[in-house]
Structures are given as structure tokens and as C-alpha cells.
Amino acid sequence: MIPPCFTCHGSQGQGEKQDIPALSGQNPGYFIATLKEYKNGARHNDVYARMRLIAEQLSDEDIRQLAHYYYQLRR
């Protein structure tokens, strides 16, 4: 079971002041590349490997849809 993004990143993707980046307004290409790097293990700067564990469970289509959803939440 995958926890919803808002659990850590906030209801509007605003992130937190420390350790949790904002997702709202992120460039979709960057968002997709970052999640794919977590998924394949190339990126490992996440505390307790949370993002790697989550990203491993996402399909490429899930990642694409999340990227476009959070981009449209531009502030």
C-alpha cells in the first residue's frame, strides 16, 4: 500500500520547511526524472529510503500523472 503524497508533502504539495520539498509547480520533466531515479536507485538522498520504497511501487504512468497533477498546483 502506497501512502498518499500529501501525508508528507502537504495537501497542496507545499512541502515542509525542512527535509520535505514542495511538489506544487515542479517542472514535470524534473519531477518524472527524480521519481524514476528514486525508483531505479540512482538517487538515494531520501531519509530512511522512503521515496525509494514508494517510487518502486509506481508505474511510469503513475509517475507521469503525478508530475502533471503537481505542476498544475503552481502557486
PQR file with spaces between the fields and no chain letter, atoms N, CA, C, O and H, PARSE charges and radii, in Angstrom:
ATOM       1  N    MET     1       0.842   -1.178    0.000 -0.4000 1.5000
ATOM       2  CA   MET     1       0.000    0.000    0.000 -0.0000 2.0000
ATOM       3  C    MET     1       0.888    1.243    0.000  0.5500 1.7000
ATOM       4  O    MET     1       1.811    1.359    0.806 -0.5500 1.4000
ATOM       5  N    ILE     2       0.602    2.154   -0.898 -0.4000 1.5000
ATOM       6  CA   ILE     2       1.389    3.373   -1.045 -0.0000 2.0000
ATOM       7  C    ILE     2       0.711    4.507   -0.281  0.5500 1.7000
ATOM       8  O    ILE     2      -0.471    4.775   -0.495 -0.5500 1.4000
ATOM       9  H    ILE     2      -0.148    2.060   -1.553  0.4000 1.0000
ATOM      10  N    PRO     3       1.451    5.181    0.616 -0.5600 1.5000
ATOM      11  CA   PRO     3       0.849    6.331    1.299  0.2800 2.0000
ATOM      12  C    PRO     3       0.660    7.481    0.321  0.5500 1.7000
ATOM      13  O    PRO     3       1.474    7.664   -0.585 -0.5500 1.4000
ATOM      14  N    PRO     4      -0.402    8.256    0.493 -0.5600 1.5000
ATOM      15  CA   PRO     4      -0.605    9.396   -0.405  0.2800 2.0000
ATOM      16  C    PRO     4       0.485   10.445   -0.223  0.5500 1.7000
ATOM      17  O    PRO     4       1.014   10.621    0.874 -0.5500 1.4000
ATOM      18  N    CYS     5       0.812   11.133   -1.299 -0.4000 1.5000
ATOM      19  CA   CYS     5       1.871   12.149   -1.282 -0.0000 2.0000
ATOM      20  C    CYS     5       1.615   13.213   -0.215  0.5500 1.7000
ATOM      21  O    CYS     5       2.548   13.707    0.418 -0.5500 1.4000
ATOM      22  H    CYS     5       0.383   10.991   -2.190  0.4000 1.0000
ATOM      23  N    PHE     6       0.327   13.563   -0.022 -0.4000 1.5000
ATOM      24  CA   PHE     6       0.015   14.651    0.910 -0.0000 2.0000
ATOM      25  C    PHE     6       0.378   14.315    2.350  0.5500 1.7000
ATOM      26  O    PHE     6       0.481   15.215    3.184 -0.5500 1.4000
ATOM      27  H    PHE     6      -0.431   13.161   -0.536  0.4000 1.0000
ATOM      28  N    THR     7       0.573   13.046    2.652 -0.4000 1.5000
ATOM      29  CA   THR     7       0.955   12.661    4.004 -0.0000 2.0000
ATOM      30  C    THR     7       2.225   13.385    4.438  0.5500 1.7000
ATOM      31  O    THR     7       2.326   13.838    5.578 -0.5500 1.4000
ATOM      32  H    THR     7       0.489   12.315    1.975  0.4000 1.0000
ATOM      33  N    CYS     8       3.175   13.489    3.545 -0.4000 1.5000
ATOM      34  CA   CYS     8       4.434   14.173    3.853 -0.0000 2.0000
ATOM      35  C    CYS     8       4.531   15.560    3.205  0.5500 1.7000
ATOM      36  O    CYS     8       5.015   16.508    3.822 -0.5500 1.4000
ATOM      37  H    CYS     8       3.093   13.120    2.619  0.4000 1.0000
ATOM      38  N    HIS     9       4.067   15.667    1.957 -0.4000 1.5000
ATOM      39  CA   HIS     9       4.279   16.882    1.173 -0.0000 2.0000
ATOM      40  C    HIS     9       3.184   17.926    1.325  0.5500 1.7000
ATOM      41  O    HIS     9       3.281   19.001    0.733 -0.5500 1.4000
ATOM      42  H    HIS     9       3.673   14.896    1.456  0.4000 1.0000
ATOM      43  N    GLY    10       2.139   17.635    2.107 -0.4000 1.5000
ATOM      44  CA   GLY    10       1.076   18.595    2.362 -0.0000 2.0000
ATOM      45  C    GLY    10      -0.071   18.500    1.372  0.5500 1.7000
ATOM      46  O    GLY    10       0.087   17.978    0.269 -0.5500 1.4000
ATOM      47  H    GLY    10       2.060   16.762    2.587  0.4000 1.0000
ATOM      48  N    SER    11      -1.221   19.008    1.776 -0.4000 1.5000
ATOM      49  CA   SER    11      -2.445   18.874    0.980 -0.0000 2.0000
ATOM      50  C    SER    11      -2.373   19.595   -0.368  0.5500 1.7000
ATOM      51  O    SER    11      -3.078   19.219   -1.305 -0.5500 1.4000
ATOM      52  H    SER    11      -1.350   19.432    2.672  0.4000 1.0000
ATOM      53  N    GLN    12      -1.540   20.611   -0.474 -0.4000 1.5000
ATOM      54  CA   GLN    12      -1.381   21.339   -1.731 -0.0000 2.0000
ATOM      55  C    GLN    12       0.028   21.167   -2.308  0.5500 1.7000
ATOM      56  O    GLN    12       0.454   21.938   -3.168 -0.5500 1.4000
ATOM      57  H    GLN    12      -0.968   20.916    0.287  0.4000 1.0000
ATOM      58  N    GLY    13       0.735   20.157   -1.830 -0.4000 1.5000
ATOM      59  CA   GLY    13       2.084   19.906   -2.318 -0.0000 2.0000
ATOM      60  C    GLY    13       3.086   20.958   -1.899  0.5500 1.7000
ATOM      61  O    GLY    13       4.116   21.135   -2.550 -0.5500 1.4000
ATOM      62  H    GLY    13       0.389   19.531   -1.132  0.4000 1.0000
ATOM      63  N    GLN    14       2.791   21.654   -0.820 -0.4000 1.5000
ATOM      64  CA   GLN    14       3.628   22.780   -0.389 -0.0000 2.0000
ATOM      65  C    GLN    14       4.922   22.349    0.302  0.5500 1.7000
ATOM      66  O    GLN    14       5.824   23.172    0.459 -0.5500 1.4000
ATOM      67  H    GLN    14       1.955   21.510   -0.292  0.4000 1.0000
ATOM      68  N    GLY    15       5.040   21.105    0.713 -0.4000 1.5000
ATOM      69  CA   GLY    15       6.240   20.642    1.389 -0.0000 2.0000
ATOM      70  C    GLY    15       6.328   21.174    2.810  0.5500 1.7000
ATOM      71  O    GLY    15       5.382   21.772    3.322 -0.5500 1.4000
ATOM      72  H    GLY    15       4.307   20.437    0.586  0.4000 1.0000
ATOM      73  N    GLU    16       7.458   20.953    3.430 -0.4000 1.5000
ATOM      74  CA   GLU    16       7.724   21.417    4.789 -0.0000 2.0000
ATOM      75  C    GLU    16       9.010   22.235    4.780  0.5500 1.7000
ATOM      76  O    GLU    16       9.799   22.161    3.838 -0.5500 1.4000
ATOM      77  H    GLU    16       8.227   20.467    3.014  0.4000 1.0000
ATOM      78  N    LYS    17       9.208   22.997    5.814 -0.4000 1.5000
ATOM      79  CA   LYS    17      10.388   23.868    5.881 -0.0000 2.0000
ATOM      80  C    LYS    17      11.694   23.093    5.838  0.5500 1.7000
ATOM      81  O    LYS    17      12.692   23.581    5.306 -0.5500 1.4000
ATOM      82  H    LYS    17       8.567   23.057    6.580  0.4000 1.0000
ATOM      83  N    GLN    18      11.692   21.903    6.387 -0.4000 1.5000
ATOM      84  CA   GLN    18      12.930   21.136    6.461 -0.0000 2.0000
ATOM      85  C    GLN    18      12.705   19.712    5.965  0.5500 1.7000
ATOM      86  O    GLN    18      11.772   19.043    6.408 -0.5500 1.4000
ATOM      87  H    GLN    18      10.882   21.507    6.819  0.4000 1.0000
ATOM      88  N    ASP    19      13.526   19.258    5.075 -0.4000 1.5000
ATOM      89  CA   ASP    19      13.603   17.868    4.616 -0.0000 2.0000
ATOM      90  C    ASP    19      12.517   17.385    3.663  0.5500 1.7000
ATOM      91  O    ASP    19      12.663   16.307    3.086 -0.5500 1.4000
ATOM      92  H    ASP    19      14.284   19.801    4.715  0.4000 1.0000
ATOM      93  N    ILE    20      11.434   18.136    3.472 -0.4000 1.5000
ATOM      94  CA   ILE    20      10.370   17.668    2.586 -0.0000 2.0000
ATOM      95  C    ILE    20      10.099   18.747    1.540  0.5500 1.7000
ATOM      96  O    ILE    20       9.511   19.782    1.855 -0.5500 1.4000
ATOM      97  H    ILE    20      11.315   19.012    3.940  0.4000 1.0000
ATOM      98  N    PRO    21      10.523   18.510    0.301 -0.5600 1.5000
ATOM      99  CA   PRO    21      10.394   19.539   -0.733  0.2800 2.0000
ATOM     100  C    PRO    21       8.952   19.748   -1.189  0.5500 1.7000
ATOM     101  O    PRO    21       8.108   18.859   -1.075 -0.5500 1.4000
ATOM     102  N    ALA    22       8.700   20.932   -1.700 -0.4000 1.5000
ATOM     103  CA   ALA    22       7.405   21.237   -2.303 -0.0000 2.0000
ATOM     104  C    ALA    22       7.296   20.485   -3.624  0.5500 1.7000
ATOM     105  O    ALA    22       8.278   20.350   -4.355 -0.5500 1.4000
ATOM     106  H    ALA    22       9.385   21.654   -1.792  0.4000 1.0000
ATOM     107  N    LEU    23       6.108   20.004   -3.920 -0.4000 1.5000
ATOM     108  CA   LEU    23       5.844   19.353   -5.198 -0.0000 2.0000
ATOM     109  C    LEU    23       5.061   20.271   -6.132  0.5500 1.7000
ATOM     110  O    LEU    23       5.159   20.154   -7.354 -0.5500 1.4000
ATOM     111  H    LEU    23       5.311   20.114   -3.327  0.4000 1.0000
ATOM     112  N    SER    24       4.292   21.175   -5.558 -0.4000 1.5000
ATOM     113  CA   SER    24       3.452   22.042   -6.380 -0.0000 2.0000
ATOM     114  C    SER    24       4.303   22.912   -7.291  0.5500 1.7000
ATOM     115  O    SER    24       5.272   23.538   -6.861 -0.5500 1.4000
ATOM     116  H    SER    24       4.213   21.271   -4.565  0.4000 1.0000
ATOM     117  N    GLY    25       3.917   22.934   -8.555 -0.4000 1.5000
ATOM     118  CA   GLY    25       4.608   23.758   -9.536 -0.0000 2.0000
ATOM     119  C    GLY    25       5.900   23.188  -10.074  0.5500 1.7000
ATOM     120  O    GLY    25       6.546   23.819  -10.910 -0.5500 1.4000
ATOM     121  H    GLY    25       3.130   22.425   -8.904  0.4000 1.0000
ATOM     122  N    GLN    26       6.299   21.998   -9.613 -0.4000 1.5000
ATOM     123  CA   GLN    26       7.540   21.400  -10.116 -0.0000 2.0000
ATOM     124  C    GLN    26       7.437   21.160  -11.618  0.5500 1.7000
ATOM     125  O    GLN    26       6.387   20.751  -12.112 -0.5500 1.4000
ATOM     126  H    GLN    26       5.774   21.485   -8.934  0.4000 1.0000
ATOM     127  N    ASN    27       8.505   21.410  -12.334 -0.4000 1.5000
ATOM     128  CA   ASN    27       8.575   21.108  -13.753 -0.0000 2.0000
ATOM     129  C    ASN    27       8.322   19.610  -13.937  0.5500 1.7000
ATOM     130  O    ASN    27       9.002   18.799  -13.308 -0.5500 1.4000
ATOM     131  H    ASN    27       9.358   21.743  -11.933  0.4000 1.0000
ATOM     132  N    PRO    28       7.358   19.220  -14.788 -0.5600 1.5000
ATOM     133  CA   PRO    28       7.057   17.797  -14.951  0.2800 2.0000
ATOM     134  C    PRO    28       8.257   16.938  -15.356  0.5500 1.7000
ATOM     135  O    PRO    28       8.400   15.814  -14.875 -0.5500 1.4000
ATOM     136  N    GLY    29       9.112   17.450  -16.226 -0.4000 1.5000
ATOM     137  CA   GLY    29      10.289   16.682  -16.638 -0.0000 2.0000
ATOM     138  C    GLY    29      11.211   16.390  -15.464  0.5500 1.7000
ATOM     139  O    GLY    29      11.718   15.278  -15.318 -0.5500 1.4000
ATOM     140  H    GLY    29       8.996   18.363  -16.617  0.4000 1.0000
ATOM     141  N    TYR    30      11.422   17.398  -14.632 -0.4000 1.5000
ATOM     142  CA   TYR    30      12.263   17.226  -13.443 -0.0000 2.0000
ATOM     143  C    TYR    30      11.613   16.245  -12.475  0.5500 1.7000
ATOM     144  O    TYR    30      12.279   15.355  -11.947 -0.5500 1.4000
ATOM     145  H    TYR    30      11.010   18.301  -14.750  0.4000 1.0000
ATOM     146  N    PHE    31      10.316   16.408  -12.242 -0.4000 1.5000
ATOM     147  CA   PHE    31       9.569   15.542  -11.331 -0.0000 2.0000
ATOM     148  C    PHE    31       9.676   14.083  -11.783  0.5500 1.7000
ATOM     149  O    PHE    31       9.974   13.196  -10.983 -0.5500 1.4000
ATOM     150  H    PHE    31       9.775   17.131  -12.670  0.4000 1.0000
ATOM     151  N    ILE    32       9.431   13.851  -13.063 -0.4000 1.5000
ATOM     152  CA   ILE    32       9.482   12.492  -13.612 -0.0000 2.0000
ATOM     153  C    ILE    32      10.890   11.914  -13.482  0.5500 1.7000
ATOM     154  O    ILE    32      11.057   10.776  -13.042 -0.5500 1.4000
ATOM     155  H    ILE    32       9.189   14.571  -13.712  0.4000 1.0000
ATOM     156  N    ALA    33      11.889   12.685  -13.858 -0.4000 1.5000
ATOM     157  CA   ALA    33      13.279   12.199  -13.777 -0.0000 2.0000
ATOM     158  C    ALA    33      13.650   11.860  -12.336  0.5500 1.7000
ATOM     159  O    ALA    33      14.297   10.845  -12.079 -0.5500 1.4000
ATOM     160  H    ALA    33      11.753   13.609  -14.216  0.4000 1.0000
ATOM     161  N    THR    34      13.242   12.708  -11.403 -0.4000 1.5000
ATOM     162  CA   THR    34      13.576   12.479   -9.999 -0.0000 2.0000
ATOM     163  C    THR    34      12.925   11.206   -9.474  0.5500 1.7000
ATOM     164  O    THR    34      13.586   10.390   -8.833 -0.5500 1.4000
ATOM     165  H    THR    34      12.716   13.533  -11.611  0.4000 1.0000
ATOM     166  N    LEU    35      11.634   11.031   -9.740 -0.4000 1.5000
ATOM     167  CA   LEU    35      10.967    9.813   -9.250 -0.0000 2.0000
ATOM     168  C    LEU    35      11.535    8.560   -9.907  0.5500 1.7000
ATOM     169  O    LEU    35      11.657    7.521   -9.257 -0.5500 1.4000
ATOM     170  H    LEU    35      11.096   11.694  -10.261  0.4000 1.0000
ATOM     171  N    LYS    36      11.881    8.650  -11.184 -0.4000 1.5000
ATOM     172  CA   LYS    36      12.481    7.485  -11.842 -0.0000 2.0000
ATOM     173  C    LYS    36      13.853    7.170  -11.249  0.5500 1.7000
ATOM     174  O    LYS    36      14.230    6.002  -11.153 -0.5500 1.4000
ATOM     175  H    LYS    36      11.782    9.494  -11.712  0.4000 1.0000
ATOM     176  N    GLU    37      14.598    8.190  -10.853 -0.4000 1.5000
ATOM     177  CA   GLU    37      15.896    7.960  -10.202 -0.0000 2.0000
ATOM     178  C    GLU    37      15.712    7.317   -8.831  0.5500 1.7000
ATOM     179  O    GLU    37      16.501    6.456   -8.441 -0.5500 1.4000
ATOM     180  H    GLU    37      14.292    9.139  -10.931  0.4000 1.0000
ATOM     181  N    TYR    38      14.688    7.724   -8.104 -0.4000 1.5000
ATOM     182  CA   TYR    38      14.388    7.040   -6.837 -0.0000 2.0000
ATOM     183  C    TYR    38      13.986    5.592   -7.115  0.5500 1.7000
ATOM     184  O    TYR    38      14.406    4.672   -6.413 -0.5500 1.4000
ATOM     185  H    TYR    38      14.047    8.423   -8.421  0.4000 1.0000
ATOM     186  N    LYS    39      13.176    5.409   -8.139 -0.4000 1.5000
ATOM     187  CA   LYS    39      12.665    4.076   -8.481 -0.0000 2.0000
ATOM     188  C    LYS    39      13.796    3.107   -8.838  0.5500 1.7000
ATOM     189  O    LYS    39      13.780    1.948   -8.421 -0.5500 1.4000
ATOM     190  H    LYS    39      12.835    6.156   -8.710  0.4000 1.0000
ATOM     191  N    ASN    40      14.774    3.586   -9.609 -0.4000 1.5000
ATOM     192  CA   ASN    40      15.850    2.675  -10.025 -0.0000 2.0000
ATOM     193  C    ASN    40      17.072    2.710   -9.094  0.5500 1.7000
ATOM     194  O    ASN    40      18.064    2.024   -9.345 -0.5500 1.4000
ATOM     195  H    ASN    40      14.787    4.527   -9.947  0.4000 1.0000
ATOM     196  N    GLY    41      16.998    3.509   -8.023 -0.4000 1.5000
ATOM     197  CA   GLY    41      18.066    3.533   -7.035 -0.0000 2.0000
ATOM     198  C    GLY    41      19.204    4.490   -7.351  0.5500 1.7000
ATOM     199  O    GLY    41      20.152    4.590   -6.572 -0.5500 1.4000
ATOM     200  H    GLY    41      16.192    4.066   -7.819  0.4000 1.0000
ATOM     201  N    ALA    42      19.133    5.196   -8.475 -0.4000 1.5000
ATOM     202  CA   ALA    42      20.202    6.140   -8.825 -0.0000 2.0000
ATOM     203  C    ALA    42      20.239    7.317   -7.858  0.5500 1.7000
ATOM     204  O    ALA    42      21.297    7.895   -7.610 -0.5500 1.4000
ATOM     205  H    ALA    42      18.363    5.115   -9.108  0.4000 1.0000
ATOM     206  N    ARG    43      19.094    7.660   -7.322 -0.4000 1.5000
ATOM     207  CA   ARG    43      19.016    8.756   -6.347 -0.0000 2.0000
ATOM     208  C    ARG    43      18.727    8.132   -4.987  0.5500 1.7000
ATOM     209  O    ARG    43      17.848    7.281   -4.853 -0.5500 1.4000
ATOM     210  H    ARG    43      18.235    7.190   -7.523  0.4000 1.0000
ATOM     211  N    HIS    44      19.476    8.565   -3.987 -0.4000 1.5000
ATOM     212  CA   HIS    44      19.309    7.951   -2.665 -0.0000 2.0000
ATOM     213  C    HIS    44      19.547    8.959   -1.548  0.5500 1.7000
ATOM     214  O    HIS    44      20.165    8.641   -0.532 -0.5500 1.4000
ATOM     215  H    HIS    44      20.190    9.257   -4.096  0.4000 1.0000
ATOM     216  N    ASN    45      19.052   10.173   -1.747 -0.4000 1.5000
ATOM     217  CA   ASN    45      19.224   11.198   -0.723 -0.0000 2.0000
ATOM     218  C    ASN    45      17.978   11.350    0.155  0.5500 1.7000
ATOM     219  O    ASN    45      17.832   12.341    0.870 -0.5500 1.4000
ATOM     220  H    ASN    45      18.550   10.432   -2.573  0.4000 1.0000
ATOM     221  N    ASP    46      17.095   10.374    0.097 -0.4000 1.5000
ATOM     222  CA   ASP    46      15.871   10.390    0.888 -0.0000 2.0000
ATOM     223  C    ASP    46      16.103    9.745    2.252  0.5500 1.7000
ATOM     224  O    ASP    46      16.685    8.666    2.355 -0.5500 1.4000
ATOM     225  H    ASP    46      17.213    9.569   -0.484  0.4000 1.0000
ATOM     226  N    VAL    47      15.640   10.420    3.283 -0.4000 1.5000
ATOM     227  CA   VAL    47      15.800    9.921    4.645 -0.0000 2.0000
ATOM     228  C    VAL    47      15.003    8.622    4.800  0.5500 1.7000
ATOM     229  O    VAL    47      13.835    8.552    4.419 -0.5500 1.4000
ATOM     230  H    VAL    47      15.167   11.297    3.199  0.4000 1.0000
ATOM     231  N    TYR    48      15.637    7.616    5.355 -0.4000 1.5000
ATOM     232  CA   TYR    48      15.023    6.305    5.619 -0.0000 2.0000
ATOM     233  C    TYR    48      14.549    5.591    4.345  0.5500 1.7000
ATOM     234  O    TYR    48      13.756    4.654    4.436 -0.5500 1.4000
ATOM     235  H    TYR    48      16.586    7.673    5.665  0.4000 1.0000
ATOM     236  N    ALA    49      15.007    6.004    3.179 -0.4000 1.5000
ATOM     237  CA   ALA    49      14.669    5.387    1.888 -0.0000 2.0000
ATOM     238  C    ALA    49      13.175    5.441    1.580  0.5500 1.7000
ATOM     239  O    ALA    49      12.676    4.618    0.813 -0.5500 1.4000
ATOM     240  H    ALA    49      15.652    6.765    3.105  0.4000 1.0000
ATOM     241  N    ARG    50      12.465    6.380    2.155 -0.4000 1.5000
ATOM     242  CA   ARG    50      11.009    6.457    1.950 -0.0000 2.0000
ATOM     243  C    ARG    50      10.644    6.625    0.485  0.5500 1.7000
ATOM     244  O    ARG    50       9.795    5.899   -0.032 -0.5500 1.4000
ATOM     245  H    ARG    50      12.870    7.049    2.778  0.4000 1.0000
ATOM     246  N    MET    51      11.278    7.572   -0.183 -0.4000 1.5000
ATOM     247  CA   MET    51      10.905    7.817   -1.575 -0.0000 2.0000
ATOM     248  C    MET    51      11.292    6.645   -2.473  0.5500 1.7000
ATOM     249  O    MET    51      10.587    6.354   -3.440 -0.5500 1.4000
ATOM     250  H    MET    51      11.968    8.161    0.237  0.4000 1.0000
ATOM     251  N    ARG    52      12.373    5.984   -2.177 -0.4000 1.5000
ATOM     252  CA   ARG    52      12.749    4.813   -2.975 -0.0000 2.0000
ATOM     253  C    ARG    52      11.715    3.707   -2.825  0.5500 1.7000
ATOM     254  O    ARG    52      11.336    3.072   -3.809 -0.5500 1.4000
ATOM     255  H    ARG    52      12.945    6.221   -1.392  0.4000 1.0000
ATOM     256  N    LEU    53      11.260    3.475   -1.609 -0.4000 1.5000
ATOM     257  CA   LEU    53      10.256    2.434   -1.373 -0.0000 2.0000
ATOM     258  C    LEU    53       8.937    2.760   -2.057  0.5500 1.7000
ATOM     259  O    LEU    53       8.273    1.873   -2.593 -0.5500 1.4000
ATOM     260  H    LEU    53      11.568    3.991   -0.810  0.4000 1.0000
ATOM     261  N    ILE    54       8.563    4.025   -2.039 -0.4000 1.5000
ATOM     262  CA   ILE    54       7.317    4.446   -2.680 -0.0000 2.0000
ATOM     263  C    ILE    54       7.454    4.395   -4.195  0.5500 1.7000
ATOM     264  O    ILE    54       6.600    3.826   -4.874 -0.5500 1.4000
ATOM     265  H    ILE    54       9.103    4.746   -1.604  0.4000 1.0000
ATOM     266  N    ALA    55       8.512    4.979   -4.730 -0.4000 1.5000
ATOM     267  CA   ALA    55       8.697    5.058   -6.180 -0.0000 2.0000
ATOM     268  C    ALA    55       8.793    3.677   -6.826  0.5500 1.7000
ATOM     269  O    ALA    55       8.351    3.498   -7.961 -0.5500 1.4000
ATOM     270  H    ALA    55       9.207    5.441   -4.178  0.4000 1.0000
ATOM     271  N    GLU    56       9.356    2.713   -6.131 -0.4000 1.5000
ATOM     272  CA   GLU    56       9.465    1.353   -6.668 -0.0000 2.0000
ATOM     273  C    GLU    56       8.097    0.767   -6.984  0.5500 1.7000
ATOM     274  O    GLU    56       7.978   -0.108   -7.842 -0.5500 1.4000
ATOM     275  H    GLU    56       9.716    2.859   -5.210  0.4000 1.0000
ATOM     276  N    GLN    57       7.073    1.240   -6.301 -0.4000 1.5000
ATOM     277  CA   GLN    57       5.722    0.707   -6.482 -0.0000 2.0000
ATOM     278  C    GLN    57       4.914    1.458   -7.539  0.5500 1.7000
ATOM     279  O    GLN    57       3.809    1.036   -7.882 -0.5500 1.4000
ATOM     280  H    GLN    57       7.170    1.951   -5.605  0.4000 1.0000
ATOM     281  N    LEU    58       5.444    2.554   -8.055 -0.4000 1.5000
ATOM     282  CA   LEU    58       4.727    3.365   -9.030 -0.0000 2.0000
ATOM     283  C    LEU    58       5.064    2.940  -10.455  0.5500 1.7000
ATOM     284  O    LEU    58       6.215    2.643  -10.776 -0.5500 1.4000
ATOM     285  H    LEU    58       6.341    2.897   -7.776  0.4000 1.0000
ATOM     286  N    SER    59       4.043    2.918  -11.295 -0.4000 1.5000
ATOM     287  CA   SER    59       4.299    2.667  -12.717 -0.0000 2.0000
ATOM     288  C    SER    59       4.787    3.972  -13.352  0.5500 1.7000
ATOM     289  O    SER    59       4.663    5.044  -12.759 -0.5500 1.4000
ATOM     290  H    SER    59       3.108    3.160  -11.034  0.4000 1.0000
ATOM     291  N    ASP    60       5.333    3.872  -14.544 -0.4000 1.5000
ATOM     292  CA   ASP    60       5.761    5.081  -15.255 -0.0000 2.0000
ATOM     293  C    ASP    60       4.566    6.000  -15.497  0.5500 1.7000
ATOM     294  O    ASP    60       4.697    7.222  -15.440 -0.5500 1.4000
ATOM     295  H    ASP    60       5.434    3.002  -15.026  0.4000 1.0000
ATOM     296  N    GLU    61       3.404    5.410  -15.766 -0.4000 1.5000
ATOM     297  CA   GLU    61       2.194    6.214  -15.976 -0.0000 2.0000
ATOM     298  C    GLU    61       1.777    6.912  -14.686  0.5500 1.7000
ATOM     299  O    GLU    61       1.367    8.072  -14.724 -0.5500 1.4000
ATOM     300  H    GLU    61       3.298    4.417  -15.812  0.4000 1.0000
ATOM     301  N    ASP    62       1.873    6.229  -13.542 -0.4000 1.5000
ATOM     302  CA   ASP    62       1.577    6.860  -12.252 -0.0000 2.0000
ATOM     303  C    ASP    62       2.470    8.088  -12.060  0.5500 1.7000
ATOM     304  O    ASP    62       2.001    9.157  -11.670 -0.5500 1.4000
ATOM     305  H    ASP    62       2.207    5.286  -13.511  0.4000 1.0000
ATOM     306  N    ILE    63       3.746    7.918  -12.338 -0.4000 1.5000
ATOM     307  CA   ILE    63       4.719    8.999  -12.165 -0.0000 2.0000
ATOM     308  C    ILE    63       4.379   10.168  -13.088  0.5500 1.7000
ATOM     309  O    ILE    63       4.424   11.324  -12.668 -0.5500 1.4000
ATOM     310  H    ILE    63       4.128    7.050  -12.655  0.4000 1.0000
ATOM     311  N    ARG    64       4.045    9.875  -14.329 -0.4000 1.5000
ATOM     312  CA   ARG    64       3.683   10.926  -15.282 -0.0000 2.0000
ATOM     313  C    ARG    64       2.443   11.696  -14.809  0.5500 1.7000
ATOM     314  O    ARG    64       2.411   12.926  -14.866 -0.5500 1.4000
ATOM     315  H    ARG    64       4.009    8.936  -14.670  0.4000 1.0000
ATOM     316  N    GLN    65       1.438   10.975  -14.348 -0.4000 1.5000
ATOM     317  CA   GLN    65       0.220   11.631  -13.879 -0.0000 2.0000
ATOM     318  C    GLN    65       0.469   12.474  -12.636  0.5500 1.7000
ATOM     319  O    GLN    65      -0.069   13.574  -12.515 -0.5500 1.4000
ATOM     320  H    GLN    65       1.464    9.977  -14.301  0.4000 1.0000
ATOM     321  N    LEU    66       1.272   11.974  -11.720 -0.4000 1.5000
ATOM     322  CA   LEU    66       1.610   12.760  -10.530 -0.0000 2.0000
ATOM     323  C    LEU    66       2.345   14.040  -10.921  0.5500 1.7000
ATOM     324  O    LEU    66       2.074   15.109  -10.376 -0.5500 1.4000
ATOM     325  H    LEU    66       1.710   11.080  -11.818  0.4000 1.0000
ATOM     326  N    ALA    67       3.269   13.925  -11.860 -0.4000 1.5000
ATOM     327  CA   ALA    67       4.034   15.096  -12.306 -0.0000 2.0000
ATOM     328  C    ALA    67       3.112   16.175  -12.852  0.5500 1.7000
ATOM     329  O    ALA    67       3.273   17.352  -12.532 -0.5500 1.4000
ATOM     330  H    ALA    67       3.490   13.056  -12.303  0.4000 1.0000
ATOM     331  N    HIS    68       2.161   15.785  -13.661 -0.4000 1.5000
ATOM     332  CA   HIS    68       1.264   16.771  -14.263 -0.0000 2.0000
ATOM     333  C    HIS    68       0.259   17.315  -13.242  0.5500 1.7000
ATOM     334  O    HIS    68      -0.117   18.485  -13.307 -0.5500 1.4000
ATOM     335  H    HIS    68       2.030   14.828  -13.921  0.4000 1.0000
ATOM     336  N    TYR    69      -0.170   16.483  -12.315 -0.4000 1.5000
ATOM     337  CA   TYR    69      -1.070   16.953  -11.261 -0.0000 2.0000
ATOM     338  C    TYR    69      -0.380   18.031  -10.412  0.5500 1.7000
ATOM     339  O    TYR    69      -0.943   19.104  -10.191 -0.5500 1.4000
ATOM     340  H    TYR    69       0.135   15.532  -12.262  0.4000 1.0000
ATOM     341  N    TYR    70       0.827   17.745   -9.945 -0.4000 1.5000
ATOM     342  CA   TYR    70       1.511   18.700   -9.073 -0.0000 2.0000
ATOM     343  C    TYR    70       1.960   19.957   -9.822  0.5500 1.7000
ATOM     344  O    TYR    70       2.037   21.035   -9.233 -0.5500 1.4000
ATOM     345  H    TYR    70       1.283   16.874  -10.124  0.4000 1.0000
ATOM     346  N    TYR    71       2.254   19.824  -11.111 -0.4000 1.5000
ATOM     347  CA   TYR    71       2.613   21.015  -11.884 -0.0000 2.0000
ATOM     348  C    TYR    71       1.442   21.997  -11.944  0.5500 1.7000
ATOM     349  O    TYR    71       1.641   23.208  -11.847 -0.5500 1.4000
ATOM     350  H    TYR    71       2.191   18.948  -11.590  0.4000 1.0000
ATOM     351  N    GLN    72       0.233   21.483  -12.103 -0.4000 1.5000
ATOM     352  CA   GLN    72      -0.924   22.373  -12.208 -0.0000 2.0000
ATOM     353  C    GLN    72      -1.279   23.034  -10.880  0.5500 1.7000
ATOM     354  O    GLN    72      -2.128   23.925  -10.857 -0.5500 1.4000
ATOM     355  H    GLN    72       0.072   20.499  -12.182  0.4000 1.0000
ATOM     356  N    LEU    73      -0.665   22.630   -9.787 -0.4000 1.5000
ATOM     357  CA   LEU    73      -0.892   23.255   -8.490 -0.0000 2.0000
ATOM     358  C    LEU    73       0.047   24.439   -8.259  0.5500 1.7000
ATOM     359  O    LEU    73       0.265   24.856   -7.122 -0.5500 1.4000
ATOM     360  H    LEU    73       0.024   21.906   -9.805  0.4000 1.0000
ATOM     361  N    ARG    74       0.597   24.974   -9.345 -0.4000 1.5000
ATOM     362  CA   ARG    74       1.510   26.130   -9.225 -0.0000 2.0000
ATOM     363  C    ARG    74       0.946   27.164   -8.263  0.5500 1.7000
ATOM     364  O    ARG    74      -0.259   27.414   -8.232 -0.5500 1.4000
ATOM     365  H    ARG    74       0.420   24.635  -10.269  0.4000 1.0000
ATOM     366  N    ARG    75       1.822   27.749   -7.494 -0.4000 1.5000
ATOM     367  CA   ARG    75       1.377   28.758   -6.513 -0.0000 2.0000
ATOM     368  C    ARG    75       1.151   30.082   -7.149  0.5500 1.7000
ATOM     369  O    ARG    75       0.776   31.037   -6.470 -0.5500 1.4000
ATOM     370  H    ARG    75       2.801   27.545   -7.520  0.4000 1.0000
